[in-house]
Amino acid sequence: MSALRNLFFGSVFLAASAGATSAEVVGKVGVDWIGNDIIIEAVSDPEVKGVTCHVTYFDRSLIDRFKNGNWFEDPSNNSIACRQTGPIEIGNIDLSKDGSEVFRQGMSLIWKTLAVNRIYDKANNTLIYLAHSRELTDGSAKMSISTIPLYGQDVVWKNGKPQ
């Protein structure tokens, strides 16, 4: 199914992913006999070296799409876990409460996107990564967060640590 899905949705996913960092599939777990899978991708933050996030999402099989309809969409279920995987070096990051988008990937033909945003919690000296689904017509309450505490870490801030 992944090959068919990539072929069918490829151009849409590429357009939706423009400007965001890419992900590498590091795991794929089959969850049932009809071919539905949980995909695990490693995502590196382009502005924060030494941090890797692992994002999971559900990939519906062709059989499931025939059986249940809703052909062009995967569920909004996702999860994220981020860890320090090397020396942390922070580049030019958005320090606002909105933060900035680090990664996005289409989860439907047009309407739904899985997004990962990074937010810096200055008061607690922590990076927060939020995985959530974005839908054009309705928002989704399905989300997951992971944090990287910077306290006590030897962190290099390219533009100087925020005061």
C-alpha positions as CSV (number, residue, x, y, z in Angstrom):
1,M,0.0,0.0,0.0
2,S,2.8,2.4,0.8
3,A,4.1,2.3,-2.8
4,L,0.6,2.9,-4.2
5,R,0.0,5.7,-1.7
6,N,3.3,7.4,-2.4
7,L,2.6,7.2,-6.2
8,F,-1.0,8.5,-5.8
9,F,-0.4,11.2,-3.2
10,G,3.3,12.0,-4.0
11,S,2.9,15.3,-5.7
12,V,0.4,16.5,-3.1
13,F,2.6,15.5,-0.2
14,L,5.6,17.2,-1.8
15,A,3.7,20.4,-2.2
16,A,2.4,20.2,1.4
17,S,5.9,19.5,2.7
18,A,7.6,22.4,0.9
19,G,9.7,24.5,3.3
20,A,9.6,22.0,6.2
21,T,12.3,19.5,7.1
22,S,12.1,16.0,5.8
23,A,11.6,12.8,7.7
24,E,13.1,9.3,7.5
25,V,11.0,6.2,7.9
26,V,12.8,4.2,10.7
27,G,10.0,1.7,11.5
28,K,6.8,0.2,10.2
29,V,4.6,-2.0,12.4
30,G,1.7,-4.0,10.9
31,V,-1.3,-3.8,13.1
32,D,-3.8,-6.2,11.4
33,W,-4.1,-8.7,8.6
34,I,-5.5,-6.2,6.1
35,G,-2.3,-4.2,5.9
36,N,-2.9,-1.2,8.1
37,D,0.4,0.0,9.5
38,I,1.9,2.4,12.1
39,I,4.7,4.3,10.5
40,I,7.6,5.7,12.7
41,E,9.6,8.6,11.2
42,A,12.7,10.3,12.6
43,V,12.5,14.1,12.2
44,S,15.5,16.4,12.8
45,D,14.8,20.0,13.7
46,P,16.6,22.1,11.1
47,E,17.3,24.9,13.6
48,V,18.2,22.8,16.6
49,K,21.0,20.4,16.1
50,G,21.3,17.4,18.5
51,V,17.5,16.9,18.8
52,T,15.6,14.1,17.0
53,C,11.9,13.6,17.2
54,H,10.2,10.3,16.4
55,V,6.7,10.8,15.0
56,T,4.2,8.0,14.5
57,Y,1.1,7.9,12.4
58,F,-1.4,5.5,11.0
59,D,-1.2,4.4,7.3
60,R,-4.4,2.8,6.0
61,S,-4.2,-0.1,3.6
62,L,-6.0,-0.3,0.3
63,I,-8.3,-3.0,1.7
64,D,-9.3,-0.7,4.6
65,R,-10.0,2.1,2.2
66,F,-12.2,-0.2,0.1
67,K,-14.0,-1.5,3.2
68,N,-14.5,1.7,5.1
69,G,-14.6,4.4,2.4
70,N,-13.0,7.8,3.1
71,W,-10.5,7.0,0.4
72,F,-8.2,9.9,0.6
73,E,-7.6,10.3,4.3
74,D,-5.6,8.7,7.1
75,P,-6.7,9.1,10.7
76,S,-5.5,12.0,12.8
77,N,-3.9,9.6,15.4
78,N,-0.3,10.5,15.9
79,S,2.3,10.6,18.6
80,I,5.7,12.3,19.1
81,A,8.8,11.7,21.3
82,C,11.8,14.0,21.1
83,R,15.2,13.3,22.7
84,Q,18.7,14.8,22.7
85,T,20.7,12.8,20.3
86,G,23.9,14.9,20.3
87,P,25.3,18.2,21.4
88,I,22.6,20.8,21.2
89,E,23.2,23.8,19.0
90,I,20.3,26.2,18.6
91,G,20.1,28.4,15.5
92,N,17.6,31.1,14.7
93,I,14.4,29.9,16.3
94,D,11.1,31.7,16.7
95,L,10.8,32.7,20.4
96,S,7.1,33.7,20.2
97,K,4.3,31.7,22.0
98,D,3.3,30.3,18.5
99,G,6.7,29.0,17.9
100,S,7.4,27.6,14.4
101,E,6.6,24.6,12.3
102,V,9.4,22.1,12.0
103,F,7.7,19.4,9.9
104,R,4.5,18.8,8.0
105,Q,3.2,15.9,6.0
106,G,-0.1,15.5,4.2
107,M,-2.5,12.9,5.7
108,S,-5.2,13.3,3.0
109,L,-5.4,14.3,-0.6
110,I,-6.1,18.0,0.3
111,W,-7.6,18.6,3.7
112,K,-5.5,17.1,6.5
113,T,-1.9,17.7,7.5
114,L,0.2,16.3,10.3
115,A,2.4,19.1,11.7
116,V,5.1,19.4,14.3
117,N,5.7,22.8,15.9
118,R,8.6,23.8,18.2
119,I,8.0,26.3,21.0
120,Y,10.6,27.6,23.4
121,D,9.4,27.9,27.0
122,K,11.8,30.6,28.2
123,A,10.7,30.5,31.8
124,N,11.5,26.8,32.1
125,N,14.4,26.8,29.6
126,T,12.7,24.0,27.6
127,L,12.0,23.2,24.0
128,I,8.5,21.9,23.4
129,Y,7.6,19.9,20.3
130,L,3.8,19.6,19.5
131,A,2.5,17.1,17.0
132,H,-1.0,17.8,15.8
133,S,-3.4,17.4,12.9
134,R,-4.5,20.4,10.9
135,E,-7.7,20.1,8.9
136,L,-9.0,22.7,6.5
137,T,-12.6,22.6,7.6
138,D,-12.5,21.4,11.2
139,G,-9.6,21.5,13.7
140,S,-8.5,18.3,15.4
141,A,-8.2,17.8,19.1
142,K,-5.7,14.9,18.7
143,M,-2.3,16.0,19.7
144,S,0.9,14.9,21.4
145,I,3.8,16.8,23.0
146,S,7.4,16.1,23.9
147,T,9.9,18.3,25.7
148,I,13.6,18.8,25.8
149,P,14.8,20.4,29.0
150,L,17.8,22.6,28.5
151,Y,18.6,23.2,32.2
152,G,22.0,21.9,33.0
153,Q,22.8,21.1,29.4
154,D,25.8,22.6,27.5
155,V,23.7,24.3,24.9
156,V,25.2,26.5,22.2
157,W,23.0,29.4,21.1
158,K,24.2,30.7,17.7
159,N,22.5,34.1,18.3
160,G,23.1,34.2,22.0
161,K,20.7,32.8,24.7
162,P,17.5,34.7,25.0
163,Q,17.4,37.0,28.1
